[in-house]
Amino acid sequence: MLPNIGRVGLISDTTQSAKPTAKQRRFTADSIAKNETIFRTRVAGWAIVVDSPVIRGIVKAITWIHPPPFPLIMVATMHEAEEWARTQLSIPASQGGAKARRQ
């Protein structure tokens, strides 16, 4: 359970990551589905820094199987991710944020 700190913006930098295993991909998809209510109310958005076409395809597959209950975007740089997360956090939760998905 997340501590009561309000909404959060998530940033994942996959630029130094190895390709996730099938078990890791399933865990990620299942975790999002299992914790949908928490994610919907607490996560303002998730920005994923991606420089690999393979990782980009994996993220697309996971979010196709289990669409996230929060805005998600794939970007090329950490700067883009930080700017996008700040913007998402500035949007009132009642407005839901932008449903961005950069492919």
DSSP file (Angstrom, degrees, kcal/mol; ACC not computed):
  #  RESIDUE AA STRUCTURE BP1 BP2  ACC     N-H-->O    O-->H-N    N-H-->O    O-->H-N    TCO  KAPPA ALPHA  PHI   PSI    X-CA   Y-CA   Z-CA
    1    1 A M              0   0    0      0, 0.0     0, 0.0     0, 0.0     0, 0.0   0.000 360.0 360.0 360.0 138.1    0.0    0.0    0.0
    2    2 A L        -     0   0    0      1,-0.1     0, 0.0     2,-0.0     0, 0.0  -0.540 360.0-110.4 -74.9 140.0    1.3    3.5   -0.8
    3    3 A P        -     0   0    0      0, 0.0     2,-2.2     0, 0.0     3,-0.2  -0.306  42.2 -93.5 -63.6 159.2    1.8    5.9    2.1
    4    4 A N  S    S+     0   0    0      1,-0.2     3,-0.1     3,-0.0    -2,-0.0  -0.490  81.0 128.0 -78.4  77.7   -0.7    8.7    2.2
    5    5 A I        -     0   0    0     -2,-2.2    -1,-0.2     1,-0.4     2,-0.2   0.251  67.5-115.7-114.3   9.3    1.4   11.3    0.3
    6    6 A G        -     0   0    0     -3,-0.2    -1,-0.4     2,-0.0     2,-0.1  -0.497  63.8 -13.1  88.8-162.2   -1.1   12.3   -2.4
    7    7 A R        -     0   0    0     -2,-0.2     2,-0.3    82,-0.1    36,-0.2  -0.428  64.2-158.1 -77.2 151.3   -0.8   11.7   -6.1
    8    8 A V  E     -a   43   0A   0     34,-2.9    36,-3.2    -2,-0.1    37,-0.8  -0.921  13.6-139.5-128.1 153.7    2.5   10.7   -7.6
    9    9 A G  E     -a   45   0A   0     -2,-0.3     2,-0.4    35,-0.2    37,-0.2  -0.969  23.5-147.0-109.7 126.9    4.1   10.8  -11.0
   10   10 A L  E     -a   46   0A   0     35,-2.9    37,-2.9    -2,-0.5     2,-0.4  -0.755  14.8-175.0 -97.2 140.0    6.0    7.7  -12.0
   11   11 A I  E     -a   47   0A   0     -2,-0.4     2,-0.5    35,-0.2    37,-0.2  -0.994   2.0-173.0-133.2 127.7    9.1    7.8  -14.2
   12   12 A S  E     -a   48   0A   0     35,-2.4    37,-3.5    -2,-0.4     2,-0.7  -0.985  10.3-157.0-119.2 128.5   10.9    4.7  -15.5
   13   13 A D  E     +a   49   0A   0     -2,-0.5     3,-0.4    35,-0.2    37,-0.1  -0.898  17.9 170.2-105.1 106.4   14.2    5.0  -17.3
   14   14 A T    >   +     0   0    0     35,-2.5     3,-1.7    -2,-0.7    36,-0.1   0.316  46.7 106.1 -97.0   7.8   14.6    1.8  -19.4
   15   15 A T  T 3  S+     0   0    0      1,-0.3    -1,-0.2    34,-0.2    35,-0.1   0.734  90.5  33.6 -65.7 -21.5   17.6    3.1  -21.4
   16   16 A Q  T 3  S+     0   0    0     -3,-0.4    -1,-0.3     2,-0.1     2,-0.2   0.210  98.9 114.1-112.6  13.5   20.1    0.8  -19.5
   17   17 A S    <   -     0   0    0     -3,-1.7     2,-0.1     1,-0.1    38,-0.1  -0.585  61.9-129.4 -91.0 146.0   17.6   -2.0  -19.0
   18   18 A A        -     0   0    0     -2,-0.2    -2,-0.1     1,-0.1    -1,-0.1  -0.466  48.4 -78.7 -78.8 161.8   17.8   -5.5  -20.4
   19   19 A K        -     0   0    0     -2,-0.1    -1,-0.1     1,-0.1     2,-0.0  -0.455  56.8-114.8 -60.5 127.6   14.8   -6.9  -22.2
   20   20 A P        -     0   0    0      0, 0.0    -1,-0.1     0, 0.0     2,-0.0  -0.349  27.9-116.2 -67.9 147.8   12.3   -8.1  -19.4
   21   21 A T     >  -     0   0    0      1,-0.1     4,-2.4    -3,-0.1     5,-0.2  -0.263  27.9-104.6 -73.9 167.3   11.6  -11.8  -19.2
   22   22 A A  H  > S+     0   0    0      1,-0.2     4,-2.5     2,-0.2     5,-0.2   0.889 124.0  53.9 -59.9 -39.1    8.1  -13.2  -19.8
   23   23 A K  H  > S+     0   0    0      1,-0.2     4,-2.3     2,-0.2    -1,-0.2   0.904 109.3  47.4 -63.1 -42.0    7.7  -13.6  -16.0
   24   24 A Q  H  > S+     0   0    0      2,-0.2     4,-2.2     1,-0.2    -2,-0.2   0.890 111.8  50.4 -66.8 -39.9    8.6   -9.9  -15.4
   25   25 A R  H  X S+     0   0    0     -4,-2.4     4,-2.4     2,-0.2    -2,-0.2   0.923 112.1  47.0 -63.9 -43.9    6.2   -8.8  -18.1
   26   26 A R  H  X S+     0   0    0     -4,-2.5     4,-3.0     1,-0.2     5,-0.3   0.911 110.3  53.0 -64.0 -42.4    3.4  -10.8  -16.7
   27   27 A F  H  X S+     0   0    0     -4,-2.3     4,-2.6    -5,-0.2    -1,-0.2   0.922 110.2  48.0 -58.6 -45.3    4.1   -9.5  -13.2
   28   28 A T  H  X S+     0   0    0     -4,-2.2     4,-2.1     2,-0.2    -2,-0.2   0.948 114.6  44.7 -61.8 -49.9    3.9   -5.9  -14.4
   29   29 A A  H  X S+     0   0    0     -4,-2.4     4,-2.1     1,-0.2    -2,-0.2   0.922 115.7  47.2 -61.4 -45.2    0.7   -6.5  -16.2
   30   30 A D  H  X S+     0   0    0     -4,-3.0     4,-3.0     1,-0.2    -1,-0.2   0.874 109.8  53.7 -65.3 -37.6   -0.9   -8.4  -13.3
   31   31 A S  H  X S+     0   0    0     -4,-2.6     4,-2.0    -5,-0.3    -1,-0.2   0.905 108.9  48.6 -64.6 -41.4    0.3   -5.8  -10.8
   32   32 A I  H  < S+     0   0    0     -4,-2.1    -2,-0.2    -5,-0.2    -1,-0.2   0.937 115.5  44.3 -63.4 -45.4   -1.4   -3.0  -12.7
   33   33 A A  H >< S+     0   0    0     -4,-2.1     3,-1.1     1,-0.2    -2,-0.2   0.920 114.3  49.0 -64.9 -43.9   -4.6   -5.0  -13.0
   34   34 A K  H 3< S+     0   0    0     -4,-3.0     3,-0.2     1,-0.3    -1,-0.2   0.837 119.5  37.2 -65.8 -34.3   -4.6   -6.1   -9.4
   35   35 A N  T 3X S+     0   0    0     -4,-2.0     4,-2.7    -5,-0.2    -1,-0.3  -0.012  76.6 129.6-108.8  28.1   -4.0   -2.6   -8.0
   36   36 A E  H <> S+     0   0    0     -3,-1.1     4,-2.9     1,-0.2     5,-0.2   0.861  71.3  50.8 -54.5 -44.2   -6.1   -0.7  -10.5
   37   37 A T  H  > S+     0   0    0     -3,-0.2     4,-1.9     2,-0.2    -1,-0.2   0.924 112.7  45.7 -63.6 -44.7   -8.1    1.3   -7.9
   38   38 A I  H  > S+     0   0    0      1,-0.2     4,-2.3     2,-0.2     5,-0.3   0.943 115.4  47.0 -62.8 -47.5   -4.9    2.4   -6.1
   39   39 A F  H  X S+     0   0    0     -4,-2.7     4,-2.4     1,-0.2    -2,-0.2   0.916 110.2  53.1 -61.0 -43.4   -3.2    3.3   -9.4
   40   40 A R  H  < S+     0   0    0     -4,-2.9    -1,-0.2    -5,-0.2    -2,-0.2   0.888 118.5  34.8 -60.9 -40.0   -6.3    5.2  -10.7
   41   41 A T  H  < S+     0   0    0     -4,-1.9    -1,-0.2    -5,-0.2    -2,-0.2   0.741 128.2  32.8 -88.4 -23.5   -6.6    7.4   -7.6
   42   42 A R  H  < S+     0   0    0     -4,-2.3   -34,-2.9    -5,-0.2     2,-0.7   0.689  98.9  77.3-110.0 -21.3   -2.9    7.8   -6.7
   43   43 A V  E  <  -a    8   0A   0     -4,-2.4   -34,-0.2    -5,-0.3     3,-0.1  -0.827  47.8-173.4-101.7 117.2   -0.9    7.9  -10.0
   44   44 A A  E     -     0   0A   0    -36,-3.2     2,-0.3    -2,-0.7   -35,-0.2   0.763  69.9 -42.2 -75.2 -25.8   -1.1   11.1  -12.0
   45   45 A G  E     -a    9   0A   0    -37,-0.8   -35,-2.9    25,-0.1     2,-0.5  -0.876  47.4-123.5 168.7 161.1    0.8    9.5  -14.9
   46   46 A W  E     -ab  10  72A   0     25,-2.2    27,-2.2    -2,-0.3     2,-0.5  -0.978  19.2-167.1-128.4 117.1    3.7    7.2  -15.8
   47   47 A A  E     -ab  11  73A   0    -37,-2.9   -35,-2.4    -2,-0.5     2,-0.5  -0.907   6.3-162.7-104.0 128.5    6.4    8.4  -18.2
   48   48 A I  E     -ab  12  74A   0     25,-2.9    27,-2.5    -2,-0.5     2,-0.6  -0.952  11.6-144.6-116.4 120.0    8.7    5.7  -19.6
   49   49 A V  E     +ab  13  75A   0    -37,-3.5   -35,-2.5    -2,-0.5     2,-0.4  -0.742  30.2 176.8 -83.9 118.9   12.0    6.7  -21.1
   50   50 A V        +     0   0    0     25,-2.9   -35,-0.1    -2,-0.6    -2,-0.0  -0.984  29.1 161.0-131.1 130.0   12.6    4.3  -24.0
   51   51 A D        +     0   0    0     -2,-0.4    -1,-0.1   -37,-0.1     3,-0.1   0.346  62.1  82.9-122.5   2.1   15.4    4.1  -26.5
   52   52 A S     >  -     0   0    0      1,-0.1     4,-2.5   -38,-0.0     5,-0.2  -0.920  63.9-151.2-111.4 127.0   14.9    0.5  -27.6
   53   53 A P  H  > S+     0   0    0      0, 0.0     4,-2.2     0, 0.0     5,-0.1   0.841 101.4  55.4 -60.2 -32.0   12.3   -0.5  -30.2
   54   54 A V  H  > S+     0   0    0      2,-0.2     4,-2.1     1,-0.2     5,-0.1   0.946 109.7  43.9 -66.3 -48.4   12.1   -3.9  -28.4
   55   55 A I  H  > S+     0   0    0      1,-0.2     4,-2.7     2,-0.2     5,-0.2   0.904 111.9  54.5 -63.3 -40.9   11.3   -2.3  -25.0
   56   56 A R  H  X S+     0   0    0     -4,-2.5     4,-2.3     1,-0.2    -1,-0.2   0.917 109.2  48.1 -58.3 -43.6    8.8    0.0  -26.7
   57   57 A G  H  X S+     0   0    0     -4,-2.2     4,-2.2     2,-0.2    -1,-0.2   0.875 110.3  51.5 -64.4 -38.3    7.0   -3.0  -28.3
   58   58 A I  H  X S+     0   0    0     -4,-2.1     4,-2.7     2,-0.2    -2,-0.2   0.926 109.7  48.9 -65.2 -44.9    6.9   -4.8  -24.9
   59   59 A V  H  X S+     0   0    0     -4,-2.7     4,-2.6     1,-0.2     5,-0.2   0.920 110.8  51.3 -61.4 -42.9    5.4   -1.8  -23.2
   60   60 A K  H  X S+     0   0    0     -4,-2.3     4,-1.4    -5,-0.2    -1,-0.2   0.913 111.0  48.5 -58.6 -43.0    2.8   -1.5  -26.0
   61   61 A A  H  X S+     0   0    0     -4,-2.2     4,-2.2     2,-0.2    -2,-0.2   0.929 111.9  47.9 -65.3 -45.2    2.0   -5.2  -25.5
   62   62 A I  H  X S+     0   0    0     -4,-2.7     4,-2.6     1,-0.2    -2,-0.2   0.931 114.5  45.5 -61.6 -45.5    1.6   -5.0  -21.8
   63   63 A T  H  < S+     0   0    0     -4,-2.6    -1,-0.2     1,-0.2    -2,-0.2   0.703 110.2  55.1 -76.0 -17.3   -0.6   -1.9  -22.0
   64   64 A W  H  < S+     0   0    0     -4,-1.4    -1,-0.2    -5,-0.2    -2,-0.2   0.893 112.6  42.2 -74.7 -41.9   -2.7   -3.5  -24.7
   65   65 A I  H  < S+     0   0    0     -4,-2.2    -2,-0.2     1,-0.3    -3,-0.1   0.928 135.6  16.9 -68.5 -46.3   -3.4   -6.5  -22.6
   66   66 A H  S  < S-     0   0    0     -4,-2.6    -1,-0.3    -5,-0.2    -2,-0.1  -0.785  82.8-149.6-128.9  85.9   -4.0   -4.5  -19.4
   67   67 A P        -     0   0    0      0, 0.0    -3,-0.1     0, 0.0    -4,-0.1  -0.336  28.6-113.6 -57.0 131.3   -4.6   -0.8  -20.3
   68   68 A P        -     0   0    0      0, 0.0     4,-0.1     0, 0.0   -35,-0.0  -0.363  10.0-131.9 -69.5 147.3   -3.3    1.3  -17.4
   69   69 A P  S    S+     0   0    0      0, 0.0   -26,-0.1     0, 0.0   -36,-0.0   0.065  89.5  54.5 -85.5  27.0   -5.9    3.2  -15.3
   70   70 A F  S    S-     0   0    0    -24,-0.0   -25,-0.1   -29,-0.0   -26,-0.1  -0.958 102.1 -78.3-149.9 160.9   -3.7    6.3  -15.6
   71   71 A P        -     0   0    0      0, 0.0   -25,-2.2     0, 0.0     2,-0.4  -0.395  48.6-172.0 -63.9 141.9   -2.1    8.3  -18.4
   72   72 A L  E     +b   46   0A   0     28,-1.2     2,-0.3   -27,-0.2   -25,-0.2  -0.999   7.7 177.9-138.1 138.8    1.1    6.7  -19.8
   73   73 A I  E     -b   47   0A   0    -27,-2.2   -25,-2.9    -2,-0.4     2,-0.5  -0.998  20.9-144.3-141.2 144.3    3.6    8.1  -22.3
   74   74 A M  E     +b   48   0A   0     28,-0.4     2,-0.3    -2,-0.3   -25,-0.2  -0.943  29.6 176.3-106.4 129.3    6.8    6.8  -23.8
   75   75 A V  E     -b   49   0A   0    -27,-2.5   -25,-2.9    -2,-0.5     3,-0.0  -0.794  36.1-128.1-129.5 169.1    9.5    9.4  -24.4
   76   76 A A  S    S+     0   0    0     -2,-0.3     2,-0.3   -27,-0.2   -27,-0.1   0.715  85.1  37.6 -91.8 -23.4   13.0    9.6  -25.6
   77   77 A T  S  > S-     0   0    0      1,-0.1     4,-1.8   -29,-0.1     5,-0.1  -0.906  71.0-124.7-133.5 157.9   14.7   11.6  -22.7
   78   78 A M  H  > S+     0   0    0     -2,-0.3     4,-2.7     1,-0.2     5,-0.2   0.864 112.7  59.0 -64.4 -36.2   14.6   12.0  -19.0
   79   79 A H  H  > S+     0   0    0      1,-0.2     4,-2.5     2,-0.2     5,-0.2   0.932 105.6  47.8 -59.3 -46.3   13.9   15.7  -19.4
   80   80 A E  H  > S+     0   0    0      1,-0.2     4,-2.5     2,-0.2    -1,-0.2   0.909 111.8  51.1 -59.6 -42.0   10.8   14.9  -21.5
   81   81 A A  H  X S+     0   0    0     -4,-1.8     4,-2.6     2,-0.2    -2,-0.2   0.920 111.0  47.2 -62.6 -45.2    9.6   12.5  -18.8
   82   82 A E  H  X S+     0   0    0     -4,-2.7     4,-2.4     2,-0.2    -1,-0.2   0.916 113.0  48.1 -64.5 -43.8   10.1   15.0  -16.0
   83   83 A E  H  X S+     0   0    0     -4,-2.5     4,-2.1    -5,-0.2    -1,-0.2   0.922 113.6  47.4 -62.6 -44.1    8.3   17.8  -17.8
   84   84 A W  H  X S+     0   0    0     -4,-2.5     4,-2.5    -5,-0.2    -2,-0.2   0.916 111.5  50.4 -64.6 -43.1    5.4   15.5  -18.7
   85   85 A A  H  X S+     0   0    0     -4,-2.6     4,-2.4     1,-0.2    -1,-0.2   0.910 109.4  51.4 -62.7 -42.1    5.2   14.2  -15.1
   86   86 A R  H  X S+     0   0    0     -4,-2.4     4,-1.3     1,-0.2    -1,-0.2   0.921 110.5  49.3 -59.4 -43.5    5.1   17.7  -13.7
   87   87 A T  H >X S+     0   0    0     -4,-2.1     4,-0.7     1,-0.2     3,-0.5   0.930 110.3  50.0 -61.9 -45.6    2.3   18.6  -16.1
   88   88 A Q  H >< S+     0   0    0     -4,-2.5     3,-1.0     1,-0.2    -1,-0.2   0.895 108.8  52.4 -60.7 -40.2    0.3   15.6  -15.1
   89   89 A L  H 3< S+     0   0    0     -4,-2.4    -1,-0.2     1,-0.2    -2,-0.2   0.756 103.9  58.1 -68.7 -23.2    0.7   16.4  -11.4
   90   90 A S  H << S+     0   0    0     -4,-1.3    -1,-0.2    -3,-0.5    -2,-0.2   0.631  87.9  89.0 -81.3 -13.0   -0.6   19.9  -12.0
   91   91 A I  S << S-     0   0    0     -3,-1.0     5,-0.1    -4,-0.7     7,-0.0  -0.740  90.8-110.5 -85.6 126.1   -3.9   18.6  -13.4
   92   92 A P    >>  -     0   0    0      0, 0.0     3,-2.0     0, 0.0     4,-0.6  -0.251  21.1-123.8 -55.7 141.4   -6.5   18.1  -10.7
   93   93 A A  G >4 S+     0   0    0      1,-0.3     3,-1.1     2,-0.2    -2,-0.0   0.830 110.4  64.2 -56.0 -33.4   -7.2   14.5  -10.1
   94   94 A S  G 34 S+     0   0    0      1,-0.3    -1,-0.3     2,-0.1    -3,-0.0   0.738  99.5  53.2 -65.4 -21.2  -10.9   15.1  -10.8
   95   95 A Q  G <4 S-     0   0    0     -3,-2.0    -1,-0.3     1,-0.0    -2,-0.2   0.574 101.6-138.8 -90.5 -10.7  -10.0   16.0  -14.4
   96   96 A G    <<  -     0   0    0     -3,-1.1    -3,-0.1    -4,-0.6    -2,-0.1   0.293  32.9-108.1  78.5 -10.6   -8.1   12.7  -14.8
   97   97 A G        -     0   0    0     -5,-0.4     2,-0.3   -27,-0.1   -52,-0.1   0.003  52.9 -46.7  76.2 172.2   -5.1   14.0  -16.7
   98   98 A A        -     0   0    0      1,-0.1     2,-1.6   -27,-0.1    -2,-0.0  -0.613  43.7-136.1 -81.1 135.9   -4.3   13.5  -20.4
   99   99 A K        +     0   0    0     -2,-0.3     2,-0.3   -28,-0.1    -1,-0.1  -0.511  44.0 170.6 -88.1  67.8   -4.6   10.0  -21.7
  100  100 A A        +     0   0    0     -2,-1.6   -28,-1.2   -27,-0.0     2,-0.3  -0.590  19.3 170.0 -86.4 139.7   -1.3   10.2  -23.6
  101  101 A R        -     0   0    0     -2,-0.3     2,-0.6   -30,-0.1   -28,-0.2  -0.769  15.5-161.8-144.9  99.6    0.4    7.3  -25.3
  102  102 A R              0   0    0     -2,-0.3   -28,-0.4     1,-0.2    -2,-0.0  -0.725 360.0 360.0 -82.6 123.3    3.4    8.2  -27.5
  103  103 A Q              0   0    0     -2,-0.6    -1,-0.2   -30,-0.1   -28,-0.1   0.394 360.0 360.0 -99.1 360.0    4.0    5.3  -29.8
